[in-house]
Amino acid sequence: MRTRRTEFPQLGICLFFLILLAASSRLLYSQSSPQTNQRQLGVQEPLRSTQASRVGRAPKMDGTLDDPLWQQATPITNFLQREPYEGQVPTEKTEVRILYTKHEVYFGVACHDSVIGGPVATQLRRDVTQELDDYFEIVIDSRRDRRNAYVFQVNPLGTQRDALITDEQAGDTQDGDPGWDGVWTSEARITRDGWIATIAIPFSTLNFMQSRNVVWGVNFKRFIRRRNEEDLWSGWRRTFGANKISQAGELHGINDIGSGRLFIVKPYLLGGFSHLPANATASGLTPGTTGLYTGGVDIKVGLRSNLVANLTANTDFADSDVDVQQFNLTPYKLFFPEKRQFFLENAGVFAFPLGLGSNADQLFFSRQIGIDPITGQQVPINGGAKVTGSLDGFELGFMDVDTRSSGPNPGANYVVLRLKRSWWGSGSYVGVMGIDKRSGDVPSNSNQTSGVDGRFVLFKNLVLNGYAAQTRTPGYQSGQTNLGAGLNFRSNWLDFEAEHRKIGPNFNPQVGFLERTDCICDFADATFKARPEFAGVREMQFEGFIFHAPDTRGVVQTQEWQTTFRADFHNGSYTDDDIVDVFAQRLTLPFNIYKNVNIPVGVYNWTRHQFTYGTPQDRRLTVRFFERFGSYYNGRLNEFRVRASYRANEHLSFSAGPQWNRFRLPISDGNFSVVFGALETDYAFSRFLSLSTILQIDTANAEAASANVRLRWNYRPDSDLYVIYTAGQKFASLAAVSPAQFYENRFAIKFTYSWRP
């Protein structure tokens, strides 16, 4: 025990910092104005309610409210600020009118602005994040289950972004998971008084079949970029937001509508070629040039209201985004998000997190299907079926996917079942999951995973969660369990989360994502927030966390504690600085960090610091500077990164993210540098025709450069023509130590047509 205490930093130092941060944050919080304290401690007002007005025909969807039909709807105007001043009247007026016919619901939105030219509008490409623009957002909980919802977002150019919110979970940057694509129309125009948008959403897009006494949960959000202001109709508390579906308002008045059953048949045709070099044989693939001539079909069917079946045959993912390269500074796996449409749609239903954080371990991770986890090569999919939605009070997710043999990957079948039961109508649930993988791999031809989990919202800002999971893999008899519990608390002055997990040494979810096994992982994080109201500062944050991870025998493998200071400014600029990051790592195997450079087995301690600054976000040129420095594995490491984005106009934008890591390690060949990053260029000819390129470089790999060029023509709703060229590898390896890469050239033309009755 004495040896361990000297090898690893004492936790008492970090606890001292946490106490100091709490005291200073509470002092600053108490110095804010009495009006601010009263707002922050006030009680949420009763939920809002509004009415939709029936009309005999569709209003003109021209980005104006000149059609007399719009005057039949009573405007919604009682928005309140969520940011920056919780509960106060917005700086600009917003009006929303709601109409409907037998088959569609219509929203007329007037976003008034007192400054001519005030609205910021730079994005024409569908589904890209609109956080750098002004935008208006509609949230519809058509099930009225107070947990899940559709998101429809539009900017002053009429550009669309849609998403799904599942179990009130927030998105990475904006509300909802953008993997879902719906069919809806929008038009918008900028006026001298601000901007106006008209939006039409078919009931079939929501797969909504109920015709009488309809009550939806709805919410509306307006974001004013130049003020960095967020206004909400309901759920405007800072700890809520638009993703807090249980705090949404209600929409009444929709009656006697036609069937909104969803039914889409979407075939595709693809032609092109693929060329693999001679060294592809090392990955079990055949080198040379191969013609691509194929086709397939995707089908969506509404089985009943809020229950959808997705069917796919000979699935193709040529139009999926490529992975952005990362450099791994740890001996553990890197997480790369799913990019493929079939798996992205309604993906939140299958979520079974095994820890805290957006990139936490997952019991089910769809990237393990159809992508070789070692090489990153695509594995052909014969077909698949997926059913998601709600049934008799349960949330259901079922998936069956069959892949065929390709290179080193034998044919395999994957079955996933997810079932959750909501409690109390506030985001609480109890759920189960089962996963079965069968393959032609002789040494390990099967793998089963099962688990039960729960999420309990004790108060609106206090959440408890827990899970128990196990796997079955041939050749292992014990050590295949994973147990965990966590707590999450959010308020205007404190965010706190903590978790305890015990992962067995043989826990092996082959269709999941797991950073490490054989771990008793303890984590605690506290962030203290203050709004001192000086020098343009919106909020100051002081954070400290502890991570302690011994193996199941009690020998510490990883330990880290960190203290951080952040400041957000009213103009959208920010700073994010790690005061100190104290780390310890035990290596039981040599760590291959770069080409032939291996860090030897041993115990290592280091201390690092970080400075980050981001410029105001309403400018055409935005830049983020990042510098982290200090010791690293008994040597030194400097990490310098720049993330710059320039939006010349609504048509043309550039984004660059060069990163430079300079290593000075006391081992053979330990002095080296790694340069990597990406340059992205986007040109939108219109909202429906765009050209995007991404050029990447990573000097840690033998094949250092890669490129992807994609032309997309959305010639009719949900129907596209793609022209795609990829040089390099499309998907990254999920292995902790990536295999040797080879340079693939792939050219494809893909045509899709969406047919609906």
PyMOL commands that set and color helices and strands:
alter all, ss='L'
color gray80, all
select helices_A, chain A and resi 2-7+12-30+34-41+68-72+225-227+245-247+278-283+341-344+347-350+366-368
alter helices_A, ss='H'
color red, helices_A
select strands_A, chain A and resi 49-51+53-54+80-83+94-100+104-112+135-141+149-154+160-165+185-191+194-202+214-224+229-232+249-254+263-276+288-304+307-315+381-391+394-403+412-423+428-439+446-459+462-472+481-490+494-503+519-530+537-550+556-569+574-587+591-594+597-599+602-614+621-632+635-647+652-656+659-664+671-684+689-698+705-716+719-727+745-752
alter strands_A, ss='S'
color yellow, strands_A
deselect
rebuild
show_as cartoon
